[in-house]
């Protein structure tokens, strides 16, 4: 394999910034392998100055957010209504400069929440809370932690587009985002998003490196948010469940129909379910969401060694308020950090060490493709019945 071209779009270390960029496949290629990559700067409202990087192929379009920690706004199959994303009340790609994470009791993170893929972490994730624990020398003895951490609201320091030519062409978008401070974490998050023209799939590979001189705690949850057309009345999420429990009392009422979705219920409370999944011989697992007709779906795969926990968030709100469900592979459940730490769900990364996470996404169109995905889930489950609890865990 040889790299035919690498284009640096942003480099804080080298003083490079490209405001507008466009690159496309050579003329004469067959339609199924043609591609285009473009970078634009957005204007107006709270998205002023945000950048949008789009990758377009015959089978996939992807909207990437370099300004928001390399989140993904939407993935879609061209010329169809199959998409990964949702209709958030937040309509703009909100620039982090306009967000106060500490607002509204530490829930300011929600001011920009409209992505398909948004990372929660890295120093912490979960609900706002006080945390009196400190690990590294020089850290304050306590801190107020805001909702879901900082990483989704930090612009990339480095951004590049690379075209790899070999037996198949690969488009690799690489971004490096730094979450760092004095007397706190010094994390570098390198994100690689890989697309193969002609395939309705993509891969996200994240590498977290501790650039500090001391061991540092970290947490990571991928908030993968789905609305129409996959989430609808009669839709269902499927996974090789080993154990499942409601997160809290409002979720208890939904245990009997934990896997299915109903129509919007204006004013309803959100529900969430905490899961552990079975894995195959390679210690990989997967989850799916399909529509009621079972002719549209997404299948998401990952290593259970990397992310042993899985959460499902159901918000069957009025569409104007956000009718959405989150499928969430994670290093630990989204609990207050002191509770997560007590139950071994806060990890540590030694100075100079790195840890990798990878997610594989397949957009499935047609009943045969969806059926094949469901068969793969059944293979991992191996006929084992899930252990379903009707009461929330007791986090003493």
N, C-alpha and C positions, 0 to 999 in steps of 0.2 A: 504494500500500500504506500502511496506517495501523497504528500500534501501539495496540491496544485496552487493553492492561494490562501493567504492569511491576511485579514484586514483588521487593523487596530482601529476601533471606533472611539474608545475612551481609554485614557491612561493617566491617572492622577500622578503616577511616579514620573512619567515622561512629558507631562504637559500637553497631551493630545486630547482633542475633543472634536468630534465630527457631528455636526447638528443634523445634517440630512445625508442619507446614504442609500444607494440602490445597486444591487448586483443580481444578475440573472444568468441562467444557463445559456450555453452557446446556441446560436441559431442552427436549426436543422435536426435537433434532437427530437425523438418521438415524444408525443404529448404526455405519455405516462411518466416520463422521467424529467420533464421540464420543471424548473423551479425559479423562485425569485425571493430575494431577501431585501427588506427595506427598513430604514430607520427614519422616523419623523419626530419632530418636536411638537407637543400639543400646546394649545393656547386657550385661554378663557377660563374664568372661574378658578377653582382650587387645583385644576390640572395645569395651570400655567407653568411651563418649563419642564413638565414630565416628558419622558421619551417613551415611544412605542416602537418595538422591533417586531416586524411581521415576517414570517416565513410562509410562503405559499407554494404548494405543489398540487399535482392533479388529485391527490387523495387526502390532503391534510392542509389546513391553514392554522397557524399558531400565532398568538399575540403575546409577546413577552414584555415584561415591565422592568427594564434596567433601573429605573428610578425607584422602584419599590422592591429592592432586594432580590431581583430576578424571579419575581412571581410570574404566573401565567394568567392573563386575563381571560382567555378563551381558547379552546381548541375546537375545530369543526371540520366536517367533511364537506368540501365544496359542492355546490349544486344540490344540496340536500338540507334537511332540517336537523340532522344529527350534529349535536354540539355538546361540548363539555363546558359548562358555565351556568350562570343564573342571572336573574333579573333583580339585582340589588337596588334598594332605594338610593344607594350611592351611585350616581350616574357618570362621574368623571374619574379619571385616573389621578387620584388626589396626590399632590406633591407632599412628601413628608415634611417640608418646611412649614406647611399650614396645619400640621397635626400636633396637638398637645396630648401625649399619651396619658398624662395624669388627670385629664379632664373627666368630669362626671364620675368621680370616685375611682379613677384609674381605668376607665373604659374608653378613653379617647381613641384607642386602636380601631374602634368601630367606625370612626369617621371616614376611613379609607377602605373599608371592607367590601370589596366587590369582585375579587379575583376568583378564578377557578382554583388555582393552586396558590396557597399562601402558607408560608412557613411560620410556625410559632416557636420561639426560642430566641437566642441560643442559650443565654445565661439562665433563662427561666421561661416557662410557659404555664398556662393555666389562669385561674381567676385572680383578680387583685387580692393582695394579702400583705401582711407584715411578715418579715423574715429576719429573725434575730441572729441567724447563723452567719458566720463568716469563716472563710477557709484560708484565703491568701493573706500574707502579712501586709498590713497597711489598709486592708478593707475596713469600712466602717462597721461598728458592732451590730448594726441593724439597718434595714431599708424597707421602704414601701415598694412592692413589686406590682407593676401595672399589668393589665390584661395581655397575655400571650407574648410578652417580651418585645424586643426592639427590632429584630432582624428584618421584618417586612417593611420597615420604615427607614431603611438606610439605602441610599443610592449606591450603585456599584462604583468601585474605584478603577476597575479594569474591565473592558468589554471588547470582545473580538468575534469575528466570523471566520470560520475555517472551512474550506471545501476539501474533503479527502476523496481522492480518486483511487479506485481499485476495482475489485470485482463488482462493486456497487458504489455509487456516489453517496457520501455522507455529508450532511450539513451540520456543523458543530458550532453552537453558540456558547461562548464561554464568558462568564462574568465572575469577578472576585469582589466580594462585599466584606467590609471589615466592621466587626462589632468590638470596639476596643476603647479603653479609658485608663486613666491613671487610677491605681488602686482598684482595679477591676479586671474583667476579662480582656484578653488580647486575641480574639478569634479572627481567623480568615476563613471565609466560606467561599470555596471555589465551586461554581455551578457549571456543569456541562449539559446542554440540551441537544440531543442528537436526533436528527430526522433523516430518513432515507426516502428520497423521492420515489413515488409509486406505491408507498405503503401508508395505510391509515393507522400509524402508530408512532410513538416517540418515546424516548428514554430521558429521564432526569437523573443525573449523577451528581451528588453533593459530597464534597470533601471538607470537613472541618479540621482546621489545624490550630493548635494552641501555640501562638507565637510568644507567649509570656514565659517567664522564668520559673513559674510555680504551677503546681497542679490546679486545674480549674474545673468547677462543676459545669455541666451542660445538660440541656434537655432539648428535644426536637419533636414536633408534631407537624405532620402535613395535613393541612385543612383543605380537603378536596371537595369543592362545593358544586352541587348539581341542582339545576332547576329543570324547566321544560326543555326538551321533550322527554327526557329520561325520568324525571320525577313528575308523576301525575297520579290521578286516582287509579289504583290497581297496579301501580309499579311495585317493584320488589328489589331489595338488595339481598345478595346471596354470598355466603362465605362458608368455608369449612369450620364451623364454629365448634370449639371445644367447650368453652364456658361463656355465659352471657349473664349480666346482671344490670338492672336499672341503676342509673347514676344516683337518683334522688327520688323523693316522694312523688313529684309530678310525673316522673317517668314510669312509676309503678303501674299507673293506669294503662300504659301502652305496651306492657309486656306481652299480652296475648296476641297483639298484632305488630310485634317488634319489627318484623321483616317487610311489612307491606305499608303502602302509603294510601292515604285517603285524599279527598278533595280539600281545598283550603278551608281552614276553620278560623275565621277572624277572631282575634283576641285570645287564641289558645296559648298555653305555655309551651315552651320548647321541651323536648324530651331527648335523653341521651342514654346510650347503652354501652357498657364497658365489656369488652370481649377479649378472649384469648382464642387464637385460631390454631387448627392443626396445620402441619407442614408436610411436604413430601420428603422423599429420601435425600434431596439436596437442601433440605431445610428452607424451602421456599413456600410461600403461601400466596393467596390471591383473594380478591373480592370483586364482585360484579354489582352493577345496578342496571336493570333492564326496565323498559316501559311495559305497559299493560299487555300489549300485543306480542311481546317478546320478539320484536323485529328490529329493535335498536338497543344498544347496550354499550357499556364501557367495562373492560376488564383491567384491573390494576394488579400488578404482581410485584413482590418484594421479598427480601430475605428476612426470615423470622429472627435470625441471629442479629440483624441490624435493628429491627423494630419488632419486638416480641408482643406488643400490645396493639389493640385496635379499638377505636371508638366510633360509634355511629351517632350523629347528631341529626335530629328531625325537627324541623321548624315548619309546620304546616300552616303558616300564617296566611293572611290575605296577601295576594300577589303584590299589592302596593307596599306591603311591609316586609316582603321577602319570603317567598315560598321556596324553601331550599332544604337540602339535606347534605350533610358532610360525611364522607367516608374518610377516616383519619388514622392511618398507620402512625405509630408513635413509639418513642423510647420508654414512655410511661404514661399513665392516664393523666389527663389535664386536671390535676388536683392542686390545691394550694401547695406551694413548694415545700413548706415545712412538713406537710403530710406526705407528699411524694417522697421526700428524703427519708422519712421514717420507715417507709415501706420499700426502700431499695429502688426507687424509680428515678433517682437523680444520679446521673453518671459523672465520672471524673475522667479528665483527659490530662495526662502528664505533660509537662513542659516539652515542647518540640514535637509532640506526637500528633498524629492525624487519625481520623476515623471517617469511613466512607458509607454513604447511603445511596441506594439506587431504586428508582421506581420505573416500572415499564407500563405504558399505557397502550391499550388496543381499543380503537373505536370499531364497534361491530355493527354492521348493517346487514339486515336480512335474517330470516328465521334460522337458516342453516348456520350462519356464523354465531348467532346467539346460542343456539343449541350446543354447538361445539364448545363454547366457553363454559356453559353450565356443566357439560360433561367433564371438563377439566377440574372444575370446583368439586364435583362429586368424586372424582378420582382422588383428590387430596383428602377429602373427608373419609374416604374408605368405608362408608357405610356406618360410621360411628355416630351415635345420637348425641346431640349437644346437651350439655348440662345447663339448664335454664333456671336461674334464681328469680323469685318474685319479690325479693326484698333487696334494698340497696346494701352494698358492703358497709360494714361498721368500721369507719376509719377512726379508731380511738386515739 
